[in-house]
Amino acid sequence: MKKYLLMLLIATGVMMTAAACGGKSGASVETTAAGPSAPESTAEETNPDNGMPLSKQPDPTAEVLASIVVYAPDDSGKVSEIMDAASELTEANVIDLLKQHGTVGDGTTFVSLDTEDSKETVAAGPGVSSTDSQTVKNGTLTLSGFTAGKGLDEATAKQAVIDTFAANFGLGSVKLVLK
């Protein structure tokens, strides 16, 4: 009985394999597309100046903006790095973005940013000889009317301001002076 069941199982497997592989031999199978055929792609002409397709050229009348890193509170109350833009990178624009993102209160105003070269140097970057280096700059940032922004304690808001100015102006360290 076991041999009979085994033979039946093998025969069923062979028939299923034959059916899956195309059934009758010599029969032609016709396939047709289910939907409209895709248009043939043609090589689009590109701008020799930037290599981009002519249909995807940037708007020549668009204003050129400076990218600015802002440390601001997110929805959970933690400070995170946000990329924003302004017409140019200035200290006043950075403070305006910090106000806009809720890192500092509306009464906070920029007074001055004094930078000085430190005695520390760092390698200039990849591909530059090991003898070339850049001097690290340190800054003293003076603000008046400082208040912490939405849901931030004063120490966290101060650190976010320091990190924002260090990132945008390439400073090794920033001393924050409040008036």
N, C-alpha and C positions, 0 to 999 in steps of 0.2 A: 504494500500500500504506500509506503514511504517513497519507494522508487517511482511509483506512478505519479504521486504529487510533485516530486522533484522534476520529472520529465515534463509534466504539465506547466510548471513554473518556468522552465527553460524555454519551452515552445512559445509561451506567452511573451517572454522577454525578446525572443528573436523576432516575433511578429511586430512587437512595438518598435523595435529598432528599425525594421524595414519601413514601417509607416513613417517614422520620424525622419528617415533619410530621403524621403521623396516618393515613396510608393512605387508605382509602375516604372519600369525602365523604358527609356525611349520616349516618354511623354514630354512634350515641351511645355514649359511653364511661362506664362506671359505675365509680366508685372507692369503696372501702370502707376503713375504718380497720383497720390491722393488729392493734392491741391495744385494750385497754379505753380508752374515752374519758376524757380528763382531767376531773376535777371542775371545775365552774364556780367561779371564784374570787369570793369575796364580800368586801366591805370589812369588815376586822376593826376592832373598836372600839379606840380608842386612849385612853391616859391623857392627860387635858388638861394635867397638870403637866409631863410630859416629852415628850409626843408619840409615845411608843413604843407598839407594840401591847400589849394587855393580856397576851397569852401570852408576851411576851418582857421582862417587867419584871424589874429586878434583885432579887436576894434581899435583903429588908429586914433579915435577921438576919446578913448577911455582914459581916465585919470590914472597916472602911475602912483601907486600907494606903497608906503613903507610897511613891511611886516613888523609887528611888535609882539613880544612875548609878555603876557600878563598873568601873574599868579593871582587867582581869584577863587572864592568859595564856590563849590558846586552845589547841587541840590541836597546832598547829604551833609553839607556843612564842612567838608574837607577842602583844603586848598589844593587846586590843581592848576596845571599850566594850560593856558588858553592862547591861541594865536589870533591876533586881531590886526587891524591896519589903520593907518592914519596918513594924512597927506604927506607928512614928513616925520622923521624920528626926532622929536624934541622932548625935553624934560616935561614941559607943560602938557604936551599931548599924552605922554605916558601917565601923568597924574589924572588927566581927564578920563583915560581908559580905566584906570584903577577905580575911579569914582563910578563910572558907568557899570562896571562889573561887580561893584559892591565890596571891594576890598577896603576902601577908606570912605569916610563920611564926606558929605558934600562941602563941608567947611574947610577941608584940607586944601592948602595952596602951596605951590612950589615957590621956594625962596632962592635956593642956589644949589649947584652941584660943582664942587671943586675937586679936580683930579690931580694926582701927583704920581710920578714914577716911583715904584718901590725898588728895592735892591734885588728883588727876585726876577728871574727871567725864565721863560719857557721856550721850548723848541717851536720854531715858526710853523711847522706843519709837515705833512708828508711830501716827499720829493725835494725838500730843502736840505742843503748840506748841514751837517751836524754843528758847524761853527756859527750858523745863522740862528739867532734867537730874538725873541721879542721881550721887551721889558713889561712886566705886569704893572698895570695901573690900579691904584686904590682911589676911592672916592669918599668925599664927605658930602652927604645929602642933607640939606636943611629944608624943613617943612614947617609951615605954621598952621595952627588950627587943626592939628591932627586928631582925628577920631577914627576908631575902628569901624569897619563896615558891617553889613548885615550878618548877625550871628557869629561874629569873630571876636575873640578876646583881643586885647591890645597887643600882647606879645606876638600872637599869630599874625595879626595885621602888619605889625612892624616888620616881621621876617618876610612876609609876602612882598612888601614894598622893597626891602633890601634885595631880595632875589630877583624881582622884576628889573630894578635898575642895573644890577650886576649882569644879568643876561643881555639886556639891550645895549648897554654901553661898554661891554667887554671889560668889566672891572673884576679884579681879583677879590677885593673885599670892599664893603660899603659901610661907613659909619653913619648912623642916622641921628641927626640933631633936630630936636623939636623945639619950636619957639611958641 
